[in-house]
C-alpha cells in the first residue's frame, strides 16, 4: 500500500527532533516496525501513527509491507 506521489519535495522535520529520528529510521533499507519506531521515539503507538500521517502531509511517500506477522514501514525512494 503506497500513498499517492506528490510533485513537491518533502519538507524535512527539524534536525535532532523525534520526527527526524522517525524519518531516519524509515530510510533504513529493510524498513521499521511499529515497535522499532516506539523504541526510537519514546512515543505511544497512536502517536507514531499520527506522526507518519504528518510526514505524508509534508510530502513523504511511506510504503507499508507485511512480512509474516510484522508490518514494516519505509520511505519510498524519490523518483521510484
Beta strands, then each sheet from edge to edge (+ up, - down):
strand 1: 32-33
strand 2: 62-67
strand 3: 70-75
sheet 1: 1+ 3- 2+
end
